[in-house]
Amino acid sequence: MNLSAKNPMRVVLLAILAFEVILFGLAIPVMILISDVDPLTAGLCAGGAALLALVAAAMMRRPAGYPLGWLTQLVGLALGLLTTAMYVVGGLFLALWLITFILGRRLDEQGRTRPA
């Protein structure tokens, strides 16, 4: 479930996680001002999601990074329970993650079938 160390899509997956750190941080005021979520709840949920994305990004070179990245996508989508805008934004980032991962797997398969 990991991409090879030389796969260029690893950088794209890392960038997606980095953007999600920012996105989850910006979701806090949206939850508070638009959806009337308690500030503590918004801060804990979206802040926890941002921390998860940051840890996943830091762990991308290790085997645990990919499952954490997938979990980050699900948590981002689950933030839609607090503010419906996160269903759309979380879904878009999940789609980006999925497409990038699939393309990375294809690159890995092409690299294995190519003669040296």
Backbone as ProteinMPNN parsed JSONL, in Angstrom:
{"seq_chain_A": "MNLSAKNPMRVVLLAILAFEVILFGLAIPVMILISDVDPLTAGLCAGGAALLALVAAAMMRRPAGYPLGWLTQLVGLALGLLTTAMYVVGGLFLALWLITFILGRRLDEQGRTRPA", "coords_chain_A": {"N_chain_A": [[0.812, -1.192, 0.0], [2.15, 1.109, -0.177], [4.068, 3.581, -1.975], [6.903, 3.354, -4.163], [10.241, 4.365, -3.189], [11.403, 6.122, -5.012], [9.34, 7.172, -6.44], [7.721, 9.794, -8.086], [5.22, 10.694, -7.329], [5.003, 10.603, -4.623], [5.844, 13.037, -3.64], [3.762, 14.67, -4.441], [1.647, 13.595, -2.946], [2.582, 14.274, -0.424], [2.455, 17.061, -0.637], [-0.317, 17.397, -0.82], [-1.081, 16.629, 1.759], [0.207, 18.669, 3.188], [-1.193, 20.935, 2.306], [-3.636, 20.268, 3.386], [-3.187, 20.579, 6.102], [-3.184, 23.364, 6.31], [-5.757, 23.866, 5.322], [-7.431, 22.562, 7.236], [-6.862, 24.106, 9.44], [-7.943, 26.562, 8.6], [-10.564, 25.837, 8.545], [-11.525, 26.023, 11.087], [-12.391, 28.734, 11.897], [-14.516, 28.888, 10.079], [-16.226, 26.862, 10.929], [-16.945, 27.916, 13.394], [-18.002, 30.529, 12.867], [-19.808, 30.258, 10.682], [-21.214, 27.796, 10.942], [-21.933, 27.738, 13.577], [-20.573, 26.172, 15.518], [-19.326, 25.104, 18.624], [-16.529, 26.875, 19.853], [-14.428, 25.463, 21.2], [-14.928, 22.798, 20.477], [-14.685, 23.005, 17.68], [-12.004, 23.809, 17.487], [-10.666, 21.616, 18.677], [-11.443, 19.437, 17.035], [-10.904, 20.202, 14.265], [-8.316, 21.141, 14.663], [-7.104, 18.829, 15.633], [-7.355, 17.267, 13.337], [-5.68, 18.711, 11.642], [-3.255, 18.352, 12.94], [-3.017, 15.577, 12.655], [-2.741, 15.432, 9.856], [-0.293, 16.742, 9.601], [1.438, 15.017, 11.011], [1.131, 12.735, 9.428], [2.25, 13.678, 7.038], [4.875, 14.056, 7.878], [5.583, 11.44, 8.295], [5.709, 10.196, 5.841], [7.859, 8.928, 4.63], [8.089, 6.581, 5.9], [6.607, 3.326, 6.497], [4.226, 3.663, 7.987], [3.223, 6.103, 7.242], [1.53, 6.18, 4.981], [-0.96, 4.792, 5.698], [-1.716, 6.639, 7.693], [-2.05, 8.878, 6.11], [-4.251, 8.091, 4.536], [-6.116, 7.884, 6.601], [-6.224, 10.558, 7.357], [-7.556, 11.635, 5.169], [-10.093, 10.519, 5.484], [-10.816, 11.601, 7.958], [-10.866, 14.303, 7.277], [-13.063, 14.334, 5.578], [-14.993, 13.542, 7.411], [-15.171, 15.813, 8.975], [-17.167, 17.177, 7.843], [-19.416, 16.632, 9.262], [-19.51, 18.577, 11.165], [-19.439, 21.009, 9.785], [-21.009, 21.597, 6.79], [-19.651, 22.358, 4.507], [-17.219, 21.102, 4.583], [-17.714, 18.559, 3.682], [-17.689, 18.823, 0.93], [-15.136, 20.019, 0.421], [-13.436, 18.231, 1.786], [-14.083, 15.939, 0.363], [-13.092, 16.634, -2.162], [-10.322, 16.755, -1.633], [-9.922, 14.118, -0.863], [-10.474, 12.867, -3.297], [-8.354, 13.922, -4.845], [-6.175, 12.78, -3.449], [-6.694, 10.045, -3.85], [-6.611, 9.792, -6.681], [-3.963, 10.62, -7.178], [-2.57, 8.653, -5.749], [-3.315, 6.332, -7.164], [-2.221, 6.915, -9.687], [0.457, 6.966, -8.932], [0.827, 4.285, -8.208], [0.546, 3.106, -10.711], [2.802, 4.155, -11.986], [4.779, 2.87, -10.497], [4.274, 0.208, -11.243], [4.867, 0.315, -13.996], [7.572, 0.863, -13.838], [8.544, -1.508, -12.783], [8.051, -3.335, -14.82], [9.576, -2.496, -16.905], [12.538, -3.142, -18.732], [15.882, -3.176, -17.434]], "CA_chain_A": [[0.0, 0.0, 0.0], [3.08, 2.239, -0.244], [4.72, 3.819, -3.252], [8.349, 3.167, -4.071], [10.973, 5.536, -2.682], [11.746, 7.039, -6.097], [8.121, 7.554, -7.142], [7.5, 11.243, -7.977], [3.906, 10.983, -6.764], [5.145, 10.765, -3.171], [5.937, 14.476, -3.377], [2.419, 15.211, -4.613], [0.895, 13.189, -1.764], [3.083, 15.104, 0.667], [1.899, 18.404, -0.839], [-1.733, 17.333, -0.469], [-1.154, 16.644, 3.22], [0.607, 20.003, 3.648], [-2.328, 21.831, 2.065], [-4.7, 19.923, 4.319], [-2.869, 21.214, 7.391], [-3.68, 24.745, 6.19], [-7.205, 23.797, 5.146], [-8.07, 22.236, 8.498], [-6.74, 25.291, 10.294], [-8.907, 27.558, 8.134], [-11.925, 25.336, 8.786], [-11.938, 26.361, 12.459], [-13.295, 29.896, 11.927], [-15.73, 28.59, 9.311], [-17.101, 26.103, 11.817], [-17.432, 28.784, 14.473], [-18.797, 31.662, 12.386], [-20.863, 29.886, 9.734], [-22.009, 26.655, 11.391], [-22.202, 27.88, 15.014], [-19.97, 25.098, 16.304], [-18.621, 25.589, 19.811], [-15.109, 27.091, 19.519], [-13.575, 24.39, 21.716], [-15.162, 21.628, 19.627], [-14.087, 23.287, 16.373], [-10.554, 23.804, 17.636], [-10.18, 20.262, 18.933], [-11.672, 18.548, 15.884], [-10.127, 20.626, 13.097], [-6.911, 21.172, 15.07], [-6.654, 17.432, 15.656], [-7.213, 16.841, 11.943], [-4.469, 19.365, 11.121], [-2.116, 17.658, 13.551], [-2.933, 14.274, 11.996], [-2.178, 15.65, 8.516], [1.114, 17.089, 9.778], [2.144, 13.785, 11.381], [1.133, 11.877, 8.233], [3.235, 14.236, 6.108], [6.206, 13.786, 8.419], [5.829, 9.995, 8.286], [5.539, 9.668, 4.487], [8.997, 8.081, 4.248], [7.984, 5.328, 6.648], [5.398, 2.581, 6.128], [3.038, 4.148, 8.697], [2.764, 7.362, 6.673], [0.419, 6.014, 4.041], [-2.226, 4.616, 6.418], [-2.068, 7.907, 8.333], [-2.548, 9.746, 5.041], [-5.624, 7.659, 4.234], [-6.937, 8.268, 7.748], [-6.397, 12.005, 7.265], [-8.603, 11.902, 4.173], [-11.389, 10.17, 6.081], [-11.102, 12.595, 9.0], [-11.244, 15.527, 6.576], [-14.439, 14.143, 5.123], [-15.843, 13.477, 8.605], [-15.388, 17.167, 9.484], [-18.436, 17.623, 7.278], [-20.449, 16.508, 10.294], [-19.535, 19.843, 11.902], [-19.79, 22.052, 8.823], [-21.279, 20.868, 5.546], [-18.662, 22.723, 3.481], [-16.112, 20.151, 4.626], [-18.04, 17.408, 2.846], [-17.233, 19.145, -0.425], [-13.685, 20.222, 0.407], [-12.83, 16.955, 2.163], [-14.267, 15.036, -0.774], [-12.145, 17.016, -3.217], [-8.978, 16.328, -1.248], [-9.924, 12.658, -0.933], [-10.354, 12.521, -4.718], [-6.971, 14.22, -5.241], [-5.324, 11.765, -2.831], [-6.96, 8.768, -4.512], [-6.086, 9.856, -8.056], [-2.505, 10.671, -7.101], [-2.087, 7.348, -5.311], [-3.499, 5.404, -8.285], [-1.191, 7.233, -10.688], [1.735, 6.52, -8.37], [0.888, 2.82, -8.337], [0.791, 2.802, -12.13], [4.216, 4.445, -12.253], [5.55, 1.777, -9.897], [4.102, -0.983, -12.082], [5.617, 0.535, -15.227], [9.0, 0.76, -13.506], [8.888, -2.928, -12.571], [7.964, -4.11, -16.076], [10.591, -2.001, -17.841], [13.858, -3.768, -18.591], [16.929, -2.273, -16.935]], "C_chain_A": [[0.861, 1.263, 0.0], [3.592, 2.393, -1.663], [6.222, 3.647, -3.072], [9.037, 4.481, -3.686], [11.27, 6.56, -3.769], [10.525, 7.537, -6.872], [7.862, 9.051, -6.974], [6.15, 11.61, -7.366], [3.94, 11.093, -5.238], [5.194, 12.237, -2.799], [4.56, 15.118, -3.487], [1.545, 14.838, -3.407], [1.303, 14.007, -0.54], [2.517, 16.521, 0.567], [0.418, 18.445, -0.481], [-1.894, 17.392, 1.048], [-0.782, 18.02, 3.781], [-0.527, 21.012, 3.439], [-3.489, 21.531, 3.015], [-4.437, 20.485, 5.714], [-3.428, 22.635, 7.39], [-5.205, 24.755, 6.128], [-7.922, 23.524, 6.464], [-7.972, 23.397, 9.482], [-7.739, 26.375, 9.906], [-10.351, 27.116, 8.347], [-12.431, 25.728, 10.166], [-12.826, 27.606, 12.477], [-14.583, 29.68, 11.127], [-16.72, 27.838, 10.188], [-17.732, 26.997, 12.876], [-18.407, 29.83, 13.936], [-19.975, 31.265, 11.506], [-21.788, 28.817, 10.32], [-22.327, 26.681, 12.881], [-21.729, 26.689, 15.849], [-19.254, 25.746, 17.488], [-17.137, 25.754, 19.481], [-14.171, 25.992, 20.013], [-13.707, 23.139, 20.847], [-14.506, 21.818, 18.265], [-12.566, 23.216, 16.45], [-9.993, 22.405, 17.846], [-10.311, 19.368, 17.699], [-10.81, 18.94, 14.679], [-8.64, 20.722, 13.438], [-6.316, 19.778, 15.144], [-6.456, 16.89, 14.249], [-5.956, 17.449, 11.322], [-3.215, 18.687, 11.676], [-1.921, 16.28, 12.919], [-2.321, 14.412, 10.602], [-0.691, 15.975, 8.598], [1.945, 15.856, 10.127], [2.223, 12.844, 10.183], [2.159, 12.369, 7.227], [4.659, 13.937, 6.584], [6.578, 12.307, 8.323], [5.785, 9.388, 6.874], [6.707, 8.799, 4.018], [8.97, 6.73, 4.944], [6.692, 4.62, 6.256], [4.126, 3.096, 6.801], [2.468, 5.424, 8.089], [1.557, 7.231, 5.76], [-0.901, 5.727, 4.742], [-2.672, 5.881, 7.148], [-2.602, 8.904, 7.313], [-3.975, 9.396, 4.656], [-6.567, 8.053, 5.368], [-7.212, 9.769, 7.743], [-7.5, 12.348, 6.279], [-9.981, 11.611, 4.747], [-11.79, 11.159, 7.166], [-11.521, 13.917, 8.369], [-12.681, 15.474, 6.072], [-15.401, 14.139, 6.313], [-16.057, 14.853, 9.241], [-16.651, 17.786, 8.904], [-19.588, 17.47, 8.257], [-20.586, 17.802, 11.094], [-19.892, 21.026, 11.014], [-19.895, 21.409, 7.449], [-20.288, 21.212, 4.43], [-17.513, 21.72, 3.445], [-16.424, 18.846, 3.907], [-17.493, 17.629, 1.441], [-15.714, 19.228, -0.468], [-12.951, 18.925, 0.774], [-12.947, 15.936, 1.044], [-13.323, 15.349, -1.923], [-10.724, 16.562, -2.879], [-8.858, 14.803, -1.236], [-9.767, 12.205, -2.387], [-8.939, 12.79, -5.231], [-6.01, 13.161, -4.713], [-5.463, 10.438, -3.576], [-6.377, 8.741, -5.926], [-4.565, 9.84, -8.057], [-1.933, 9.315, -6.704], [-2.202, 6.324, -6.441], [-2.456, 5.652, -9.369], [0.191, 6.803, -10.208], [1.901, 5.014, -8.469], [1.167, 2.41, -9.778], [2.242, 3.073, -12.511], [5.111, 3.352, -11.682], [5.462, 0.513, -10.751], [4.875, -0.851, -13.392], [7.116, 0.396, -14.977], [9.44, -0.681, -13.305], [8.895, -3.714, -13.866], [9.001, -3.662, -17.1], [11.908, -2.713, -17.65], [14.92, -2.74, -18.196], [17.947, -1.936, -17.99]], "O_chain_A": [[0.342, 2.367, 0.161], [3.556, 1.451, -2.455], [6.745, 3.779, -1.965], [8.472, 5.563, -3.845], [11.378, 7.751, -3.477], [10.675, 8.253, -7.863], [7.789, 9.537, -5.845], [5.968, 12.745, -6.926], [3.006, 11.618, -4.633], [4.655, 12.643, -1.769], [4.228, 16.012, -2.708], [0.79, 15.672, -2.907], [0.461, 14.383, 0.276], [2.141, 17.111, 1.579], [-0.051, 19.424, 0.099], [-2.745, 18.12, 1.559], [-1.393, 18.482, 4.745], [-0.784, 21.846, 4.307], [-4.233, 22.433, 3.4], [-5.379, 20.829, 6.428], [-4.068, 23.057, 8.352], [-5.859, 25.555, 6.798], [-8.914, 24.183, 6.777], [-8.892, 23.637, 10.264], [-8.316, 27.032, 10.773], [-11.261, 27.945, 8.33], [-13.64, 25.762, 10.393], [-13.926, 27.547, 13.025], [-15.626, 30.236, 11.471], [-17.913, 28.142, 10.189], [-18.908, 26.85, 13.209], [-19.501, 30.002, 14.475], [-21.037, 31.883, 11.585], [-23.009, 28.924, 10.206], [-22.931, 25.741, 13.398], [-22.416, 26.258, 16.776], [-18.652, 26.812, 17.355], [-16.543, 24.856, 18.884], [-13.222, 25.629, 19.318], [-12.708, 22.497, 20.522], [-13.851, 20.91, 17.752], [-11.92, 22.632, 15.58], [-8.969, 22.046, 17.265], [-9.386, 18.627, 17.364], [-10.077, 18.112, 14.139], [-7.794, 20.42, 12.597], [-5.165, 19.565, 14.764], [-5.51, 16.146, 13.99], [-5.25, 16.783, 10.565], [-2.239, 18.48, 10.955], [-0.789, 15.864, 12.674], [-1.479, 13.604, 10.21], [0.087, 15.531, 7.753], [3.038, 15.675, 9.591], [3.261, 12.225, 9.946], [2.866, 11.563, 6.623], [5.534, 13.605, 5.784], [7.76, 11.966, 8.275], [5.822, 8.164, 6.741], [6.544, 8.008, 3.089], [9.747, 5.837, 4.607], [5.774, 5.255, 5.736], [3.043, 2.971, 6.229], [1.334, 5.791, 8.394], [0.666, 8.081, 5.772], [-1.899, 6.367, 4.412], [-3.867, 6.168, 7.217], [-3.503, 9.685, 7.617], [-4.812, 10.279, 4.47], [-7.686, 8.503, 5.122], [-8.312, 10.2, 8.087], [-8.295, 13.255, 6.527], [-10.926, 12.368, 4.523], [-12.962, 11.517, 7.285], [-12.429, 14.582, 8.868], [-13.413, 16.461, 6.14], [-16.504, 14.678, 6.222], [-17.028, 15.043, 9.974], [-17.148, 18.793, 9.408], [-20.626, 18.111, 8.097], [-21.653, 18.089, 11.638], [-20.578, 21.948, 11.456], [-18.96, 20.747, 7.0], [-20.111, 20.423, 3.502], [-16.902, 21.511, 2.397], [-15.509, 18.101, 3.556], [-16.908, 16.727, 0.842], [-15.077, 18.581, -1.299], [-11.959, 18.57, 0.138], [-12.022, 15.16, 0.803], [-12.813, 14.442, -2.581], [-10.011, 16.047, -3.74], [-7.803, 14.262, -1.565], [-9.017, 11.272, -2.673], [-8.384, 11.978, -5.971], [-5.132, 12.698, -5.441], [-4.466, 9.789, -3.893], [-5.726, 7.772, -6.314], [-3.948, 9.127, -8.848], [-0.925, 8.878, -7.259], [-1.283, 5.532, -6.651], [-1.876, 4.708, -9.906], [1.004, 6.327, -11.001], [2.986, 4.522, -8.778], [1.931, 1.478, -10.03], [2.842, 2.311, -13.269], [6.091, 2.955, -12.313], [6.464, -0.172, -10.955], [5.479, -1.822, -13.847], [7.843, -0.132, -15.819], [10.576, -1.037, -13.618], [9.664, -4.666, -14.005], [9.272, -4.382, -18.061], [12.359, -2.878, -16.516], [14.847, -1.576, -18.589], [18.888, -1.188, -17.723]]}, "name": "protein", "num_of_chains": 1, "seq": "MNLSAKNPMRVVLLAILAFEVILFGLAIPVMILISDVDPLTAGLCAGGAALLALVAAAMMRRPAGYPLGWLTQLVGLALGLLTTAMYVVGGLFLALWLITFILGRRLDEQGRTRPA"}
